[in-house]
Amino acid sequence: MSTKQNKFKKTHILVAAVLLLAVLISLIGGAFISGAFKVKTTETKDSNHNYRFLTLSNDSLSLTGKIVASQSQTLDRPNGRLIALKIKTGDTVTKNQLLMTTYDGSYHNVYAPYNGNVVVKDSEGNANIEIYSDQLLLSASVSEYDYSKVQVGQSVQVASIANGYEQTTQISSLAKDPQVSSLSTTAKYALSANLDRGFIDGQSVKITVLSSQFKIPTGSVKKNTVYLLKNGRAIKRRIKADKESSYYLVTSGLKTGDRLILNPDKRLKNGCKVNE
């Protein structure tokens, strides 16, 4: 074989080797890129797959109660002969309105101490006046077992048993000492709430206490914060809560209908996408 033929053969071999090397580099690079993409996709899928969720709801407490006047009293009748009685039972009076006058050598007047309604009781010619404030109150009690479920400022729905009239109001007072009763061994504590004039003094009512607290698992809380699912994303929310044995009792920061992520981990960040 001539020198010219040997050179031609070597050139063909070199070109073939270069082409083969290029093909191998292309295949290896493609496999690396494909593999890297698959790993990233798997991590994202796994991070969402194990999240569990809880839709928050709270239990309401049902009670019964009465409508009462916020103030009531029997007015002292001055000594002497009754000269004038300015009102009758059922009348509405205003504060400082003249109600009666007596005379025993000098005149004595009785005035209304506040706005309200009056009842006149005449016993043996001696008129006595009872006055009931026109401001109405809900009067009810809660047992020792449900005491922790109510607090001042909490919303309650009050409905008349007789005519169904309803009002939502807030608890204005809650006793710390139990009521005295010889009929029950269970301690009960008085509560009250302001009501409007749609109710009538003496009415019986049904009460629904709207709970503002939620029990959530301890694992869902990290440094007084939780994660909620909203529109496919994790939303970080700060809460106020008291830790019990196996749960947190949340007093603020959450509401009915919130979707709580039960098992947040280090990969979960505020605003990141989360699949259910």
C-alpha positions as CSV (number, residue, x, y, z in Angstrom):
1,M,0.0,0.0,0.0
2,S,1.3,3.4,-1.0
3,T,2.0,6.3,1.5
4,K,-0.9,8.3,-0.1
5,Q,-3.3,5.5,0.6
6,N,-2.2,5.1,4.3
7,K,-2.7,8.8,4.9
8,F,-6.2,8.6,3.4
9,K,-7.2,5.7,5.6
10,K,-5.9,7.3,8.8
11,T,-7.9,10.5,8.0
12,H,-11.1,8.4,7.7
13,I,-10.5,6.7,11.0
14,L,-9.8,10.0,12.8
15,V,-13.1,11.6,11.4
16,A,-15.1,8.5,12.5
17,A,-13.6,8.7,16.0
18,V,-14.4,12.4,16.3
19,L,-18.0,11.8,15.2
20,L,-18.4,8.9,17.7
21,L,-17.1,11.0,20.5
22,A,-19.5,13.8,19.7
23,V,-22.4,11.3,19.7
24,L,-21.4,9.9,23.1
25,I,-21.0,13.4,24.6
26,S,-24.5,14.3,23.4
27,L,-26.1,11.2,24.8
28,I,-24.4,11.6,28.2
29,G,-25.3,15.3,28.4
30,G,-28.9,14.6,27.5
31,A,-29.2,11.8,30.1
32,F,-27.8,14.1,32.8
33,I,-30.2,16.9,32.0
34,S,-33.1,14.5,31.8
35,G,-32.1,12.9,35.1
36,A,-31.8,16.3,36.9
37,F,-35.3,17.4,35.7
38,K,-36.8,14.1,36.9
39,V,-35.2,14.5,40.4
40,K,-36.6,18.0,40.8
41,T,-40.1,16.9,39.8
42,T,-40.1,14.0,42.2
43,E,-39.0,16.2,45.1
44,T,-41.9,18.7,44.4
45,K,-44.4,15.9,44.1
46,D,-43.3,14.2,47.3
47,S,-43.3,17.4,49.3
48,N,-47.0,17.9,48.6
49,H,-48.1,14.3,48.7
50,N,-47.9,13.9,52.5
51,Y,-49.5,17.1,53.6
52,R,-52.8,16.7,55.5
53,F,-55.5,19.3,56.0
54,L,-58.3,20.1,58.4
55,T,-61.2,22.5,57.8
56,L,-61.8,24.4,61.0
57,S,-65.2,24.4,62.7
58,N,-66.3,25.1,66.2
59,D,-69.0,23.7,68.5
60,S,-71.8,26.0,69.6
61,L,-73.1,25.8,73.2
62,S,-76.9,25.9,73.7
63,L,-78.4,27.5,76.9
64,T,-81.8,28.9,78.0
65,G,-82.5,32.1,79.8
66,K,-84.9,34.9,80.6
67,I,-85.3,38.6,79.6
68,V,-85.1,40.9,82.6
69,A,-84.9,44.7,83.2
70,S,-81.3,45.8,83.8
71,Q,-82.6,47.7,86.9
72,S,-85.7,47.5,89.0
73,Q,-86.7,48.8,92.4
74,T,-89.7,49.7,94.6
75,L,-89.7,53.4,95.3
76,D,-90.0,54.5,98.9
77,R,-93.4,56.3,99.5
78,P,-92.9,59.4,101.7
79,N,-94.9,59.8,104.9
80,G,-98.1,61.7,104.7
81,R,-101.3,61.9,102.7
82,L,-101.2,61.1,99.0
83,I,-101.9,64.4,97.2
84,A,-101.2,63.4,93.6
85,L,-100.4,60.2,91.7
86,K,-99.2,61.2,88.2
87,I,-98.8,57.7,86.7
88,K,-100.6,54.4,86.3
89,T,-99.5,50.8,85.7
90,G,-97.9,50.3,82.3
91,D,-96.8,53.9,81.8
92,T,-93.4,54.7,80.4
93,V,-91.6,57.3,82.3
94,T,-88.4,59.3,81.9
95,K,-85.6,60.0,84.4
96,N,-86.5,62.8,86.9
97,Q,-90.2,62.7,85.9
98,L,-92.6,63.5,88.8
99,L,-94.5,60.4,89.9
100,M,-96.3,61.2,93.1
101,T,-96.7,63.9,95.8
102,T,-97.5,63.4,99.5
103,Y,-98.2,66.0,102.3
104,D,-97.5,65.8,106.1
105,G,-97.2,69.4,106.8
106,S,-94.9,69.8,103.9
107,Y,-94.9,68.5,100.4
108,H,-92.8,65.5,99.4
109,N,-92.2,64.5,95.7
110,V,-91.1,61.2,94.2
111,Y,-89.3,61.2,90.9
112,A,-88.3,58.5,88.5
113,P,-84.6,57.5,89.0
114,Y,-84.2,56.4,85.4
115,N,-86.1,55.7,82.2
116,G,-88.5,52.8,82.4
117,N,-91.9,51.4,83.0
118,V,-93.9,51.5,86.2
119,V,-96.3,49.3,88.1
120,V,-98.6,50.9,90.7
121,K,-99.6,48.8,93.7
122,D,-102.4,50.2,95.9
123,S,-102.7,48.4,99.2
124,E,-105.3,49.8,101.6
125,G,-105.1,53.2,99.9
126,N,-101.3,53.4,100.1
127,A,-99.9,53.6,96.6
128,N,-96.5,52.0,96.0
129,I,-94.5,52.3,92.8
130,E,-92.3,49.7,91.2
131,I,-90.1,50.9,88.3
132,Y,-88.3,48.7,85.7
133,S,-85.6,50.1,83.5
134,D,-86.3,50.1,79.8
135,Q,-82.9,48.6,79.2
136,L,-83.3,44.9,78.8
137,L,-80.8,42.2,79.7
138,L,-80.4,38.5,78.9
139,S,-80.1,36.6,82.2
140,A,-78.7,33.0,82.0
141,S,-76.3,30.7,83.7
142,V,-73.6,28.3,82.5
143,S,-72.5,25.1,84.3
144,E,-69.0,24.5,85.7
145,Y,-68.5,22.0,82.8
146,D,-69.1,24.6,80.1
147,Y,-67.6,27.6,81.9
148,S,-64.4,27.5,79.9
149,K,-66.4,27.8,76.6
150,V,-67.7,31.3,77.3
151,Q,-66.1,34.6,78.0
152,V,-67.0,38.3,78.2
153,G,-67.3,39.8,74.7
154,Q,-68.2,36.5,73.1
155,S,-71.1,36.6,70.5
156,V,-74.4,34.9,71.4
157,Q,-77.6,34.5,69.4
158,V,-80.7,35.1,71.5
159,A,-84.1,33.9,70.2
160,S,-87.5,34.3,71.8
161,I,-89.3,31.0,72.4
162,A,-92.7,32.7,72.1
163,N,-92.4,34.6,68.8
164,G,-89.0,33.7,67.4
165,Y,-87.5,37.2,67.5
166,E,-83.7,37.0,67.3
167,Q,-80.8,39.2,68.1
168,T,-77.0,38.7,68.1
169,T,-75.2,40.4,71.0
170,Q,-72.2,39.9,73.2
171,I,-71.8,38.6,76.7
172,S,-71.3,41.7,78.9
173,S,-70.7,40.0,82.3
174,L,-69.7,36.5,83.5
175,A,-69.7,35.7,87.2
176,K,-66.6,34.2,88.9
177,D,-68.6,32.9,91.9
178,P,-71.3,30.3,91.5
179,Q,-75.0,31.0,92.2
180,V,-76.4,29.7,95.5
181,S,-78.9,26.9,94.9
182,S,-80.2,24.0,97.0
183,L,-81.7,22.2,94.0
184,S,-78.5,21.3,92.2
185,T,-75.0,19.9,93.1
186,T,-73.6,21.3,89.8
187,A,-72.1,24.8,90.2
188,K,-73.7,27.4,87.8
189,Y,-72.4,30.9,87.0
190,A,-74.5,33.8,86.0
191,L,-74.0,35.6,82.6
192,S,-75.7,38.5,81.0
193,A,-75.9,40.5,77.8
194,N,-77.5,43.7,76.6
195,L,-80.6,43.4,74.4
196,D,-82.8,45.7,72.4
197,R,-86.5,46.5,72.9
198,G,-87.6,43.8,70.4
199,F,-87.8,41.5,73.5
200,I,-90.3,41.8,76.4
201,D,-89.3,41.7,80.0
202,G,-90.0,38.2,81.4
203,Q,-89.7,36.3,78.1
204,S,-88.1,32.9,77.9
205,V,-85.3,32.6,75.3
206,K,-83.0,30.1,73.6
207,I,-79.3,31.0,73.6
208,T,-76.6,29.9,71.2
209,V,-73.1,30.7,72.3
210,L,-70.9,31.1,69.2
211,S,-67.5,29.7,70.1
212,S,-64.4,31.7,69.0
213,Q,-61.9,29.1,70.0
214,F,-60.5,26.1,68.1
215,K,-58.7,23.0,69.2
216,I,-55.8,22.1,66.8
217,P,-53.1,19.4,67.1
218,T,-49.8,20.4,68.6
219,G,-47.9,19.3,65.5
220,S,-49.6,21.9,63.4
221,V,-48.2,24.8,65.5
222,K,-44.6,26.0,65.2
223,K,-43.6,29.0,67.3
224,N,-47.1,30.4,67.6
225,T,-47.6,30.2,63.8
226,V,-49.6,27.8,61.6
227,Y,-49.9,27.4,57.8
228,L,-53.3,27.6,56.0
229,L,-54.1,26.5,52.5
230,K,-55.6,29.3,50.5
231,N,-56.0,29.3,46.7
232,G,-53.5,26.5,46.3
233,R,-50.8,28.2,48.4
234,A,-49.5,27.9,52.0
235,I,-50.3,31.1,54.0
236,K,-48.4,31.7,57.2
237,R,-50.6,32.9,60.1
238,R,-49.7,34.0,63.6
239,I,-52.1,32.8,66.3
240,K,-52.7,33.2,70.0
241,A,-53.1,29.9,71.7
242,D,-52.9,28.1,75.1
243,K,-51.1,24.7,75.0
244,E,-53.0,21.8,76.6
245,S,-51.8,18.2,76.9
246,S,-52.3,17.1,73.3
247,Y,-53.6,20.2,71.5
248,Y,-53.5,24.0,71.3
249,L,-56.6,26.0,72.2
250,V,-56.6,28.9,69.8
251,T,-58.2,32.1,71.0
252,S,-57.4,34.4,68.0
253,G,-56.0,34.2,64.5
254,L,-58.2,31.6,63.0
255,K,-61.8,31.5,61.9
256,T,-64.4,28.9,60.8
257,G,-63.7,27.5,57.3
258,D,-59.9,28.0,57.4
259,R,-58.0,25.1,55.9
260,L,-55.2,24.2,58.4
261,I,-52.1,22.3,57.2
262,L,-51.7,19.7,60.0
263,N,-48.1,18.6,59.4
264,P,-46.0,21.5,58.2
265,D,-42.3,20.7,57.6
266,K,-39.1,22.7,56.9
267,R,-39.8,22.8,53.1
268,L,-43.1,24.6,53.6
269,K,-42.7,28.3,53.1
270,N,-45.1,31.2,53.1
271,G,-46.6,31.6,49.6
272,C,-45.4,28.3,48.2
273,K,-47.7,26.1,46.1
274,V,-49.4,23.2,47.8
275,N,-51.4,20.5,46.2
276,E,-54.2,18.7,48.1
